[in-house]
Amino acid sequence: MEKTIKIEELAQFLFSIYLFSLLPFAWWIFPVLLFAPDLSMLGYLAGPRAGAVTYNLVHHKAISLALIVFGFFLAFPVVSLVGVILFGHSSLDRVLGYGLKYPDSFGHTHLGIIGREKQG
């Protein structure tokens, strides 16, 4: 099942590249912004609960899809760009095994335990 989920997430990441190609931005914007959503981890400076909230808001695919759609219907490509970047980033994270966070620790995700906690 884990392999199937990774393949599905990889397909979604590739779809984000396609969606980006429909937007009026230079190609280099995508790789430059792709890891910007990880700034949401700064929420962990306020503790694991706050960190999980900020991380999960930025990595929630329904939010990214809503931004893509709203940007399209409002004819505001920057909003769609933010949505595409969030969607692509979240999909790539899940290919790599990083899921949405539980409030007890950074390493406890909906895809399982990651990092040092998995080794311990």
RALINCOR-V307965 format. One record per pair of residues at least 24 apart in sequence whose ideal C-beta (glycine too) atoms are under 6 Angstrom apart, sorted by the first residue. I is the first residue (numbers start at 0). J is the second residue. Records with the same first field share a line. If there is no record, write none. Layout:
BEGIN
I->J ; J
END
This chain:
BEGIN
5->94
8->90 ; 93 ; 94
9->94
11->90
12->87 ; 90 ; 91
15->83 ; 86 ; 87
18->83
19->83
22->76 ; 79 ; 80
23->76
32->84
33->88
36->85 ; 88
47->102 ; 104
48->102
51->100 ; 102
54->100
55->99 ; 100
58->89
60->89
END
